[in-house]
């Protein structure tokens, strides 16, 4: 039976199309296939094989073929397409979390609507490109995998969508975490002329393995918090992790257990327990030795041997950690881990150090704690 994986979305002046690879069976123009993610059927209107800028129409694609469906409606990157009577889900590709953000805005009011459409199209094509709005400033924030990634996307907005934009300096996506377990208590009591509000939550937080993210569970027994308010409490706890207590960055790598609380027969409601959950989390975070994390990049430099010492010295100056040095065809391959904050403008610097003969590649590796001196400077800038 037919089975394929849609691994990339793209668009041009003719509309949106999805690249896919057939893993079993075959598909022909006019067939109706099932999207396993949505459970909906998608009719194949046009099949093409793309060679550079040429779209070559084909009638049928067989196992092993890579082609594209033109005019897709509800297909996203990683969707499985299959026969209606053979519903299967292939493992989608995994994408790293964006590590760099920048603010953009249209140059004129005429570009406002075009900007929204361009951002929507680009984010649909690229799963590592995220668009959000800063609630405090109202700015549009775009996030990606690095300086070059965001520069190319801004250039595409100008070339392909004719949108003139202004961009701010890229900002690094820092995170916060905790270094010690702690307990927190949140009480939200509000009395008015009529019915008041009452919510009381007790919780415990503990550090989790680096890279594990955030998890929360309820350990409430004996009905201290009524069952109907448990979900609201957990939602409040999760909401509190969006802004940490050091500099307002998202909190990661911790586990939260809601262990108790109390309620009022009349005044308790979901809103009161959501707020109580937020208050309890903030108290616990303050007592849990919070610390800042920064994104660390895996950097691989290729350089002629005579420039090896200069390149290594520059990486050390950038707080880099050299992991390995290999030789390959008269080139030294230097593998290192470097904080993203130190990599701005590196493409220019490495060319200067090597007379234009060295190159490098960079990809996200993990988050790690920031040295206290640098953390203090960052907090001062953030809170200024």
N, C-alpha and C positions, 0 to 999 in steps of 0.2 A: 504493500500500500504506500501511497505517496506520503513523504515526510520531508520537511525542509526547515532551515533556520534562517530567519531574516536577520542579517548581521550588520546592516548599515542602511540609514536613510539618507537621501539626498534630494535636492530640488533644483529645478532650473526654470526657464521661462515657460516650459510646457507643463509644469506641475511637479508634484511630489512622486518619487519612485523609491522602491525598496530593493536593495541587493539581497539575494538569497542564494543558499547552496542547497541542492537537492541531495538528501542522504539515502533515500530509497524511493522506488517507484518512479513515476513520471507525472508531469502536469502539462496540460495543453491550454492554449488560448480558448477562453469561454468556459473553462471548468470552474466549479465552485469549491473552494477549500475552506477548512475550518481553522480559525485562529484559536489555539488552545488556551491562551490567556483570557480572552473575552468570551469564548464560547460562541462567537458569531461567525457567520459565513462570509467569505469575501470572494467576489467573482473576479476572475482573471480576465481583464479586458485586453491587455496587450503585454506580450512577453518580448523582451529585447536582450540582446547580448551587446554589451558596451565595449567598444574598442576606441580608446582616447575620446574624441568628441563625436564619434559615429555611433548611432543607435541602429543595430541590425535586428530587424524583426525576425523572430523565430516562432514556429508553430508549437513545438513541444520541447520540454527540457527533461533530461533523464538523470538518473543517479550519478553524482559526481559533477554535474554541470553547475556553473555559477552564472546567474543571469539577474535580470531585474524586472519587477512588476511595475508598470507605469500606471499612475492614477490611483494609488492606494488610499484608503479612507482611514482605517483604524488599526494600522500596523505600526509598532514601535520597535526599536532596536532590541533584539533578543527574543522576539516572538517566534513561536513554533507554528508552522503551517502544515496541516495534515489532511488526509482524507476524512470525510465526515464520519465514517464508520471505523476509524482507526485513530482515536484521540490519544495523543501522546505528548509529553512535554519534554523537550530537549533542554539540557542545562544551558542557560543563557550566559554570555560572556560577563565577566566581572569587571567593574570599572573602579579605579581609585577615586578617593574623595578629593575634590578640588582643594588646592592649597594656597591659592592666591586670589585676591579680589581687588576690584577697582570700581570707582563710581563713574558712571557716564551720564551725559545729559544731551538732549538735542540742541543744536546751535540756534534753532529758531522754532517758533510754535508750529510752523508748517511741517517740520520734521517729526513732531511729537507722535502722530498716529503711525507714520512710516516706521519710526523706531520700534514701537510696540510690535508691529508685524514682523520686522526683521529679527528681533530677539526671539520671538515665538518660533520662527522658522529655523533659526540657528540652533536653539536649544533642543528642538525636535530631532535635528540631525545628529547632534553631538551629546551623548550622555554625560560627558565630563564637563560640560558647560552649563552652569546654573545661573538663573536670573532671580533676584529677590529685591524686595524694597525694604530699606532701613526705616523701621517704624519711628525712630526718634528724629531723623533728619528728612525723611521723605525721599531720599536719593535712591536711584536705581543702581543696584550693585550687581556686577557680573563677576562670576568666579570661574576659574579654570586651572589648568595644570602648570602654568608658569607665565613668565613675562612674554615670551614669544607667542604662546598660545593666544593670549588676550590681544596682543598687537595684531595678529593675523585676523582675528575675528572682527576687530574694529575696522581693519582695512577692507574686509569683505562687506561690511555694512555700507562703506562708501562706494565700492566698485559695483557690487551686485544689487544693492537695494537703494542706492542713491540717497543715503541718509548721512547728513553731516553731523558728527557727534564730537563733543568735548569729553576727554577722559581725565580722571585724576590719577595721582600717583598710586601704583598698585599697593594694596594692603595685604599683609600676611594673615592667614586664618589661624590665629593662635587658639589654644584650648586651655581649659583649667581642669585640674583633677585634685584628689586628696591623697595625703600621705599617711593618714592614721584613721582608725575607726572613731566614730563619735555618735552621740545621741542628740536628738532634737525634740522639742515640744512646741507645738503651735496651738494657741487658743485664739479663736475669733469670736468675740462676744459683742453684739451690737443691740442695744435696746432703744426702741423708738416708741412712739405713742401706741402703735398697734403691735403686731407680731414682730418679735426681734429675730436675731440670728445667733446661732450657737454651734460652734464646731471645735472639737478638741482632738488633736492627733499627737501620738507618740511614735517616733520612728528611730531606726538605727541605720547608719551608713557605714560602709567599709570599702577600702580600696579593692579594685579588681585588677586582673591581669592587663598589662598595657596593650591597647588595641581592642579590648573586649567591648568597649562602648558603655552603655548604660542599661541596667536591669532593675526591675522593681517587683516586689511581691508583697502579698498581704499575709501576715501571721497573726491576725486578730482572732482571738477566741472569746467565747462567752458573750458575743454580741455587744462588746464595748463600743464598737462602731457598727451601726445597723448595716445589713448587707446592701441595702439600696444606696448607701452613701460610699461604699468601698471604691467603686469605679471613679467617682468624683474626687476622692482623696488621692488615688493613684494618678489621676490626670493632673491634679495640682502639684504633686511631687515631680512629675515629669516636666511640667511647665517651668518649675523653679530651676531646672538644669539648663534652660536656654540662656540664662545670664548668671555667670559666676559672681562670687563675692570679692574677687581681687580686682578685676578690670572689666567685668561684664561679658567675658567670653563664654561660649558653651562649656558645660562641665561634662567630662567623659570618664570612662574607666572607673566606675563605682557601682556598688550594689546597694539597693535601699530595701529595707524590710520595715513595713508598717506594723508595729507590734501592739498598739493599743490606743486608747483615747476615751472619750465619753460623749454622750449626746443628751439632748433635751427633747422631751416628748413633743413639745409644740414648736420651739424655735429652730430646731435643727433642719437643715435642708442641704441640697447638693452644693449650692454656691458657698455656704458657710464652711463645709468640709474641704472644698477645693482651696479656699483661701487659707484654712488652717494647715493644709498640706504644704502650701508654699511657705508659710511662716516657719513651720517645723523644719523644712529643708534648709532654709536660710540660716537658722540657728545652728543646725548640725554642721553645715559647711564651714561656718565661722570657726568651729571648734575642731575641725578635722585636719589641721595643718594644710590649708589649700596651697597649691603651687601652680605655676604657669608651665604650659607645654608649648614647644615650637615644632613645626614640621622639619624633619630631617630628610635630605635628598641623597639618593645614591648617584654619585657623579663618577663618570668614567672618562678620563682624558687620554687622548692619543697624541704623542708628541715625539719628535726626533730626540735621540738620546742626549744631544748637547743642551737641550732646554729642560731636561728632566729636573735638575736641581731647582731652577727658577719656578717651575710649575708647582713642585712639592712645597717649596717655601711659601708660595702664594696661598696654597690650600691651607697650610698650617696657620697662616695669618688670618684666614677666614674661619677659624675655629674648626677646621676640618680634621677628620681622623682617617689617616691612610690605612687601608685594609690590605692592599696587595699591589705589587708592581710586577708586571710581566713584560717579556720582550716578544715582539711579533714583527717580523720583516723590517728590522732596523728601527722599529718604533717602540717606545716605552708606553705601556698601557697602565695607567695609574688609576686604581679603583679606590674610592674614598666615600665617606659619609660627611656631608657638610650641611649646616643649618641653612634653610632657604633664605633667611634674612641676610645672609652674607653673600648671596649669589646674584644680586642685582648688578647688571652691567658686566657680568663675567665674560660674555662672548667677546666684548671689546678688549677686556684686559688680557685674556688668554692669547688673542691675536697679537697684541702689543708685546707680550713676553716672548713670543716664539717667532716673531717676524712673519706672522700670518700662516705658520705651518702646522700649528696644533689645532685640534678640534675636541669637542666634548659632547657628551650626551648626559641627560639628567632625568631622573624619574623619582616620584615620591617613595620614601621608604617607610618611615614611621614617625611618631611624635615622641619627643623626649623633653626632660626638664630643662628649663632655661637657667643658666648661672644667675645667682642672686643679684649681682651687680647690674647685669643687663635687664633682669626682670624689674628692678627698681626704676631704671630709666624708662622702661616701657610703661609702667604704671603711672609715672609722672606725666608722660606725654598723653596717655589715654585719659587721665583725669583732669588735665589742664583745661 
